[in-house]
Amino acid sequence: MNSLPIRRLLALAPFLALSFLSAPSVHGQCTGNCTNIPGGAVTGVWVPGVYCVTGNITVNGLTILPGVCVRIDPGVTITVQTTISAIGTEASPIYFTSNQPAGWGGILFQNTPPGSVFEYCRIEGADASALNIVDSTPAIRHCEIVNNTAVSGNGAGINASLTAGLTLRIEDTLIDGNAVNPAQAISTNRFGGGVFVSGDCELLRCTITNNTVFARWQGCSNTATGRGGGVRVENGTYSVENCLIADNHVTALSVVVAGCGHVSATAQALGGGFYLGSGTLLMSNSILGGNTVSASAQAGIPITVPNGSGIHVAGGTATLENCTIARGNREGARRTGGSLTIRNSIVFDNGSDELAGTVTAEYSCIQGSPIYPGPGNINFNPAFEGTGTGICDLTIVPSSPCVDAGTGSGDVCIPPSHGLASTDIGAHGGPGACNWGGQVGTNYCGPAVNNSTGQPGTILAWSPTMARLECLILVADQLPAGQFGYFLASMTQGMFCPPSSSGCICLAIPIARFNSQIILGPTGRAQVDLRSIPISPSPVAVMAGQTWNFQCWYRDTGNTNNFTDGVSVSF
């Protein structure tokens, strides 16, 4: 979306996350009678219904239509030999789930030809990684890979190994709640709670959250190492754009058993959010929020190494441009090998040593005193919108010292950026910020009556997470500077032109008036925090399936007042 004129009102409103991605594991389409699929070769078309896979199957050209639920018995693996096309829709996704409480064996691609697609699919409940990919490049778009485990391997959500010339592309996908070694079995090294890739990979607009790695070893001299709670990559070229990597965790535990004498125990928990072992990484406009690492060694001479809760670079070349690393528990970024360059980024509130090891940083907001060496660096509080670790919480407010404090070609899309003079620091600045969401809703009741600027006031709704509408930005544009106003909301549209107003209200009662008055400064910009619809006497939470209509009332010059047009948004 192109830049908007400076005179506007901005309002950031976290609302209830809605979409098929938040559907429960037991969905209506997964109940009822099964079409039994015994072990063997499978081809053809699966029409809407429930399919129960009771033995290992090999796929040789299978099309799965929207509305299908595939329930798979424990230990059963789906091996794709040629192609599989599982293209659901937002309204009718495709489910791959366990037929019993015990996990199934996942979906395996090994040297399969191109052409396989997973779109609007939910893959859950596997205990040998959900997707095991060897020298294959299935397209993965708008999917949900959740609540899978890797009992004895790595990469509980996606476990991929690719030779040169092959690139795995994952777009607009949620990878959540996956766990490597959830039973805490004895295992020296464990990697990639959500994703483990050896080879080239692109992660575009993905959400990688709440994934875990647990590494445990016991004996005499021993080391337990866990790497990459969200993602671990190595031996390739990696592009990570507009991703949220948050609330992932790595735990390492090393135990010396009795009778070993004078020995040592080392526990290493590295890269709570992201771990780069080798290769080349370019991460842009992404958030590493609330990732954690913990390590403990028991008995003997303990050595514990928990570091890089946001990102750990052990080798290769890593560049982070317009990223936000915040609210981890120990070190925002750690470099022990290779190189790490951070530019136009925020590294703040990560427990200790925001940047550890030799890290090159410029035009970044980095907590700590003195100011981290490098041109353009600052150490002011970035002033985030909220207190959590999500996209909306780790957006900066319009008055943040990070606005216009970066370097480069400048901001292009407002929202989510704020400044026009230069590039905003953080995940919502620079040209890549345009790939965060977009305009939502439908405008109505326009054009409004012209105000003293000679133009009608307008309103639009914009969200950085269009699928879920986790937060909503209301932009009221073409308004007179130096005045004040309120945002209004109602579940019902209407039309009433008060005699005392130049314009008309396009809402019907009951009408919510947001409690915070909007004061337009010299730039005509102001912001309010809208965490619910504040209908008197108490706020009203937005519920699934509701449609809300928004408008802005504002004071104009000469003691007159006016309204923008309206915008209708379905949640």
C-alpha positions in Angstrom: 0.0 0.0 0.0 1.4 3.4 -0.9 2.2 6.2 1.6 -0.8 8.2 2.9 -0.7 12.0 3.3 0.7 13.1 6.6 -2.6 14.4 8.1 -4.2 11.3 9.5 -5.3 9.6 12.7 -3.8 6.2 13.6 -5.3 3.8 16.0 -3.8 0.4 16.8 -6.4 -2.1 18.1 -5.6 -5.7 19.1 -8.7 -7.8 18.5 -9.6 -11.4 18.8 -7.6 -13.6 16.4 -9.9 -15.3 14.0 -9.5 -17.7 11.0 -9.5 -21.4 10.3 -6.0 -21.4 11.8 -7.5 -21.1 15.3 -9.9 -24.0 14.8 -9.8 -26.9 17.3 -8.1 -30.1 16.5 -11.3 -32.1 16.5 -13.2 -30.3 13.7 -16.7 -31.1 12.5 -15.3 -32.4 9.2 -13.2 -34.9 11.1 -16.1 -36.7 12.7 -18.4 -39.3 11.2 -17.9 -42.5 9.2 -14.5 -43.2 7.6 -13.5 -44.3 4.2 -10.9 -46.9 5.0 -7.5 -46.5 3.3 -5.4 -49.6 4.0 -1.7 -49.8 3.3 -0.4 -49.7 -0.3 -0.4 -47.4 -3.3 -2.8 -44.5 -3.5 -3.9 -42.4 -6.5 -6.9 -40.5 -7.7 -9.1 -37.9 -6.0 -10.4 -37.7 -2.4 -13.7 -35.9 -2.3 -14.9 -34.1 0.9 -15.3 -36.6 3.7 -13.3 -38.5 6.3 -10.5 -40.9 5.2 -8.9 -43.2 7.8 -5.4 -44.4 6.8 -4.7 -47.7 8.6 -1.4 -48.7 7.0 1.6 -47.1 5.4 0.7 -45.7 2.0 2.6 -44.5 -1.0 1.1 -41.6 -3.0 1.4 -41.7 -6.8 -0.6 -38.7 -8.0 -3.3 -37.9 -5.4 -5.6 -34.9 -5.4 -7.3 -34.0 -2.1 -10.2 -31.6 -2.3 -11.3 -28.9 0.2 -13.2 -30.3 3.2 -11.3 -33.6 3.5 -10.1 -34.9 6.8 -7.4 -37.5 6.8 -7.2 -39.5 10.1 -4.0 -41.6 10.4 -3.3 -44.5 12.7 -0.3 -44.5 15.1 3.0 -45.1 13.4 1.6 -44.9 9.9 3.6 -42.9 7.3 2.4 -41.2 4.1 5.2 -41.5 1.5 4.9 -39.3 -1.6 6.5 -40.9 -4.6 5.3 -38.6 -7.3 2.9 -35.7 -6.4 0.2 -34.8 -3.9 -2.1 -31.8 -4.4 -3.8 -30.9 -1.1 -5.3 -27.5 -1.8 -8.0 -26.5 0.7 -9.6 -23.1 1.1 -9.8 -20.7 4.1 -13.4 -21.8 4.6 -12.8 -25.5 3.9 -9.3 -26.5 4.9 -7.8 -30.0 4.7 -6.9 -31.8 7.9 -4.1 -34.4 8.5 -4.5 -35.6 12.0 -4.0 -38.6 14.3 -6.8 -41.2 14.4 -5.9 -42.0 18.0 -4.1 -40.3 20.9 -0.8 -41.8 19.8 1.1 -40.0 17.0 1.4 -41.0 13.4 4.5 -41.2 11.2 4.3 -37.9 9.3 4.5 -37.2 5.5 7.7 -38.2 3.7 9.1 -36.7 0.5 12.3 -38.3 -0.7 13.6 -37.3 -4.1 10.1 -36.6 -5.4 9.5 -34.5 -8.5 8.2 -30.9 -8.3 4.5 -30.2 -8.3 3.3 -31.2 -4.8 1.2 -28.5 -3.0 -0.1 -28.1 0.5 -2.4 -25.0 0.8 -4.8 -24.3 3.6 -3.9 -27.5 5.3 -3.6 -28.3 9.0 -1.1 -31.0 9.8 -1.0 -32.1 13.4 -0.3 -35.0 15.8 2.7 -36.6 14.1 5.4 -38.0 16.4 8.1 -38.4 13.7 8.0 -34.8 12.4 5.0 -33.6 10.4 6.8 -33.1 7.1 10.1 -35.0 6.4 11.6 -33.6 3.2 14.6 -35.0 1.4 15.7 -33.4 -1.9 12.2 -32.4 -2.7 10.4 -29.0 -2.9 6.7 -29.3 -2.1 5.0 -25.9 -2.0 3.7 -25.0 1.4 1.3 -22.0 1.6 -1.3 -20.8 4.1 -0.9 -24.0 6.2 -0.9 -24.8 9.9 1.7 -27.2 11.1 0.9 -27.6 14.8 1.4 -29.9 17.8 3.7 -32.4 16.2 6.7 -34.0 17.9 10.1 -35.4 16.9 10.5 -38.2 19.4 13.9 -39.3 18.1 14.9 -36.8 15.4 15.0 -33.1 14.7 12.6 -30.5 13.2 9.3 -31.5 14.8 7.2 -29.4 12.3 9.4 -29.5 9.2 12.6 -31.6 8.9 14.3 -31.0 5.5 17.6 -31.9 3.8 18.2 -30.4 0.4 21.1 -30.7 -2.0 22.4 -27.7 -4.0 19.9 -26.2 -6.5 16.8 -27.0 -4.5 15.0 -24.4 -2.4 12.2 -25.1 0.0 9.6 -22.3 0.1 7.2 -21.8 3.0 4.7 -19.0 2.8 2.0 -17.6 5.1 2.2 -20.6 7.4 1.7 -21.1 11.1 4.2 -23.5 12.8 3.2 -23.7 16.4 3.5 -25.9 19.4 5.9 -28.5 17.9 8.4 -30.2 20.2 11.7 -32.0 19.7 12.2 -34.7 22.4 9.2 -33.8 24.5 9.7 -36.9 26.7 13.1 -35.6 27.6 14.8 -38.8 26.6 18.6 -39.1 26.8 19.9 -37.6 23.6 23.1 -35.5 23.2 22.1 -33.0 20.5 18.6 -31.9 19.5 17.7 -29.2 17.0 14.9 -27.2 15.4 11.7 -27.3 17.4 9.6 -25.9 14.6 11.8 -26.1 11.5 15.1 -27.8 10.7 16.6 -27.3 7.3 19.9 -28.3 5.8 20.0 -26.6 2.4 18.3 -23.5 0.8 15.0 -22.3 2.2 12.7 -19.3 2.1 10.4 -18.4 5.0 8.0 -15.7 3.9 5.3 -14.1 6.2 5.3 -17.1 8.5 4.4 -17.4 12.2 6.7 -19.7 14.2 5.7 -19.8 17.8 5.7 -21.9 21.0 8.0 -24.6 19.6 10.5 -26.3 21.9 13.7 -28.3 21.9 14.9 -30.4 24.9 18.4 -31.9 24.9 19.4 -34.2 27.7 22.5 -36.3 28.5 23.7 -38.2 31.5 26.8 -40.2 32.2 30.4 -39.2 33.1 32.0 -36.5 30.9 29.1 -35.4 28.7 27.6 -32.5 26.9 23.9 -31.9 26.1 23.3 -29.3 23.4 19.9 -27.9 22.2 19.8 -25.5 19.2 17.1 -23.5 17.5 13.8 -23.6 19.5 12.0 -22.1 16.6 14.3 -22.6 13.6 17.7 -24.2 13.0 19.3 -23.9 9.5 22.7 -24.9 8.0 24.6 -25.4 4.7 22.4 -23.2 2.6 21.1 -19.8 1.6 18.2 -18.5 3.7 15.7 -15.7 3.3 13.4 -14.9 6.2 10.9 -12.0 5.5 8.1 -10.6 7.6 8.1 -13.5 10.0 7.1 -13.6 13.6 9.3 -16.0 15.6 8.2 -15.8 19.1 7.9 -17.7 22.4 10.1 -20.6 21.3 12.4 -22.3 23.9 15.5 -24.4 24.1 16.4 -26.5 27.2 19.6 -28.4 27.8 20.2 -30.7 30.8 23.4 -32.6 31.5 23.5 -35.0 34.4 26.6 -36.7 35.9 25.7 -40.1 37.3 27.1 -41.4 40.6 30.5 -43.0 40.7 32.1 -41.0 37.9 34.6 -39.2 40.0 36.1 -35.8 39.0 34.3 -35.1 35.7 32.5 -32.2 34.0 29.0 -31.8 32.7 28.2 -29.2 30.0 24.8 -28.0 29.0 24.3 -25.7 26.0 21.0 -24.1 25.0 21.6 -21.9 21.9 19.3 -19.9 19.8 15.9 -19.8 21.4 14.3 -18.3 18.3 16.7 -19.0 15.5 20.1 -20.8 15.1 22.3 -20.4 12.0 25.0 -23.2 11.9 26.4 -22.2 8.5 25.4 -20.7 5.2 24.1 -17.3 4.4 21.1 -15.7 6.1 19.2 -12.5 5.2 16.4 -11.8 7.7 14.3 -8.7 7.1 11.3 -7.1 8.7 10.9 -10.0 11.1 10.3 -10.2 14.9 12.1 -12.4 17.3 10.0 -11.9 20.5 10.0 -13.6 23.8 12.2 -16.5 22.9 14.1 -18.2 25.7 17.0 -20.5 26.5 17.9 -22.4 29.7 20.7 -24.8 30.5 21.6 -26.7 33.7 24.2 -29.3 34.6 24.0 -31.4 37.7 26.8 -32.9 39.8 30.5 -33.0 38.8 31.9 -29.7 37.6 28.9 -28.1 35.9 29.2 -25.8 32.9 26.1 -24.2 31.6 25.9 -22.1 28.4 22.4 -20.6 27.7 22.8 -17.8 25.2 21.4 -16.1 22.1 17.7 -16.3 23.2 16.7 -14.4 20.0 19.3 -15.6 17.5 22.6 -17.5 17.7 25.1 -17.4 14.8 27.6 -20.2 15.0 28.9 -19.9 11.5 28.2 -18.5 8.1 27.1 -14.9 7.3 24.0 -13.4 8.8 22.5 -10.0 8.1 19.4 -8.7 9.9 17.7 -5.7 8.3 14.8 -3.9 10.0 14.2 -6.6 12.6 13.0 -6.5 16.2 14.6 -8.7 18.8 12.9 -8.2 22.2 11.8 -9.7 25.5 13.9 -12.8 25.4 15.5 -14.0 28.6 19.3 -14.0 27.7 21.1 -12.1 25.0 19.2 -10.8 22.0 21.8 -12.0 19.6 25.0 -14.1 20.1 27.8 -14.7 17.5 30.3 -17.4 18.2 31.4 -17.9 14.6 31.0 -16.5 11.1 29.7 -12.9 11.0 26.6 -11.1 12.1 25.5 -7.6 10.9 22.5 -5.8 12.3 21.0 -2.7 10.6 17.9 -0.6 11.3 16.9 -3.0 14.0 15.7 -3.0 17.6 17.5 -5.2 20.2 15.9 -4.5 23.6 14.9 -6.0 26.8 16.5 -9.4 26.4 17.8 -10.0 29.9 21.5 -9.3 29.5 24.2 -8.6 26.8 21.8 -7.6 24.0 24.6 -8.3 21.5 27.2 -10.9 22.6 30.3 -11.8 20.7 31.6 -9.6 17.9 28.5 -8.1 16.2 28.5 -5.3 13.7 25.5 -2.9 14.3 24.5 0.4 12.7 21.4 2.6 12.9 19.9 0.3 15.5 18.3 0.8 18.9 20.3 -1.4 21.3 19.7 -1.4 25.0 22.8 -0.8 27.2 25.2 1.9 28.2 27.4 3.2 26.7 25.8 3.3 23.2 26.7 0.2 21.2 29.5 1.2 18.8 28.5 1.9 15.3 27.1 4.7 13.2 23.6 5.9 14.0 23.1 3.6 17.0 20.8 4.7 19.8 19.9 3.3 23.2 16.5 4.8 23.9 13.4 2.8 25.0 11.8 2.0 21.6 8.3 2.5 23.1 6.4 -0.6 22.0 2.6 -0.6 21.6 2.0 -3.5 24.1 3.6 -5.7 26.7 3.5 -9.1 24.8 5.6 -10.7 22.1 3.4 -10.6 19.1 3.3 -8.5 16.0 1.0 -5.9 17.4 2.8 -5.7 20.8 6.2 -5.1 19.3 5.1 -2.4 16.9 6.5 1.0 17.9 4.3 4.0 18.7 4.3 7.1 16.4 6.3 9.1 18.9 9.0 6.4 19.3 12.6 7.6 19.0 13.0 4.8 16.4 10.8 6.7 13.9 13.0 8.1 11.1 16.1 7.0 12.9 17.4 4.5 10.4 19.3 4.6 7.1 18.4 3.5 3.6 15.8 4.3 1.0 13.2 5.2 3.6 9.6 4.1 4.5 7.2 3.4 1.7 4.0 2.1 3.4 2.3 4.0 6.2 0.9 2.1 8.0 2.7 0.2 9.5 5.6 2.6 9.3 5.3 6.0 10.8 7.9 8.4 9.4 8.6 9.7 5.9 11.9 11.6 6.4 14.0 8.4 6.7 13.6 4.7 7.6 12.0 3.7 10.8 14.1 1.3 13.0 12.5 -2.0 13.7 10.4 -4.7 11.9 7.8 -2.2 10.6 10.2 0.2 8.8 11.7 0.3 5.4 10.4 -1.0 2.1 9.8 -4.5 3.4 7.2 -3.2 5.8 4.8 -3.2 2.9 4.6 -7.0 3.1 3.0 -6.8 6.6 -0.7 -7.4 5.9 -2.7 -4.8 4.1 -6.1 -3.0 3.9 -9.1 -4.9 5.2 -12.8 -4.2 5.3 -15.2 -2.3 2.9 -15.8 1.4 2.8 -19.3 2.8 2.7 -21.3 6.0 3.1 -18.9 8.1 1.1 -17.6 10.4 0.0 -18.0 12.5 3.2 -18.7 16.2 3.2 -15.6 18.3 2.5 -13.9 19.9 5.5 -11.7 23.0 5.8 -8.9 21.2 4.0 -11.1 21.2 0.9 -11.3 17.4 1.0 -13.6 14.9 2.6 -12.3 13.0 5.6 -11.7 9.3 4.9 -11.2 6.2 7.0 -9.6 2.9 6.2 -8.8 -0.3 8.2 -5.5 -2.0 7.9 -4.1 -5.1 9.6 -0.5 -6.5 9.7 -1.9 -10.0 10.0 -4.8 -10.1 7.5 -5.7 -13.8 8.1 -6.3 -13.4 11.8 -6.9 -9.6 12.3 -4.8 -9.8 15.5 -4.7 -6.1 15.5 -6.4 -3.4 13.5 -5.2 0.0 12.5 -7.8 2.6 11.7 -6.5 5.5 9.6 -8.6 8.6 9.3 -7.1 10.8 6.6 -7.5 14.3 5.1 -8.4 16.0 8.4 -7.5 19.5 9.6 -4.5 19.7 11.8 -4.6 21.2 15.3 -8.1 19.8 16.1 -9.4 16.8 18.0 -11.8 13.9 17.5 -13.0 10.4 18.4 -13.2 7.1 16.7 -16.7 5.6 16.7 -17.9 2.0 16.3 -21.2 0.1 15.9 -22.3 -3.3 14.8 -25.1 -1.6 12.7 -24.8 0.8 9.9 -27.1 3.8 9.7 -27.5 7.3 8.4 -28.2 10.5 10.4 -27.1 14.0 9.7 -27.1 16.1 12.9 -28.1 19.7 12.4 -25.1 20.8 14.3 -22.6 18.9 12.1 -21.4 19.5 8.6 -21.5 15.8 7.9 -23.4 12.6 8.6 -23.0 9.7 11.0 -23.1 6.4 9.2 -23.7 4.2 12.3 -26.8 3.2 14.2 -27.2 2.9 18.0 -25.8 1.6 20.2 -22.7 3.5 19.2 -19.3 3.1 20.8 -17.2 6.1 21.3 -13.6 5.2 22.1 -12.6 6.6 25.4 -9.4 8.3 24.4 -9.8 11.7 22.7 -7.6 12.1 19.6 -5.6 15.4 19.5 -4.3 16.3 16.1 -0.8 17.8 16.4 1.0 19.9 13.9 1.3 16.8 11.6 -2.3 15.9 12.0 -1.4 12.6 13.5 -2.5 11.0 16.8 -3.0 7.5 18.2 -5.2 5.7 20.7 -4.9 2.3 22.2 -8.0 0.3 21.3 -8.0 -3.1 23.1 -11.8 -3.6 22.9 -14.9 -1.7 21.8 -15.5 0.6 24.7 -19.3 0.9 24.8 -20.4 2.5 28.0 -20.4 1.5 30.8 -17.9 -1.2 30.1 -15.8 -2.4 27.1 -17.2 -5.0 24.8 -14.9 -7.7 23.3 -15.1 -8.5 19.6 -16.5 -12.0 19.1 -16.0 -14.5 16.3 -18.2 -13.9 13.3 -19.1 -10.3 14.2 -19.0 -7.3 11.8 -18.1 -3.9 13.2 -18.5 -0.6 11.5 -16.1 2.4 12.2 -16.1 6.1 11.6 -14.3 9.1 12.9 -15.9 12.3 14.3 -13.6 15.3 14.4 -13.7 19.0 15.2 -13.1 21.3 12.3 -12.1 25.0 12.2 -14.6 27.7 13.1 -16.2 25.6 15.9 -17.8 23.2 13.4 -17.5 19.4 13.3 -17.6 16.7 10.7 -17.4 12.9 10.0 -15.3 10.7 7.7 -17.0 8.0 5.6 -17.4 4.6 7.2 -15.5 1.3 7.0 -17.0 -2.2 7.8 -14.8 -5.0 9.0 -15.8 -8.6 9.6 -13.8 -10.6 12.2 
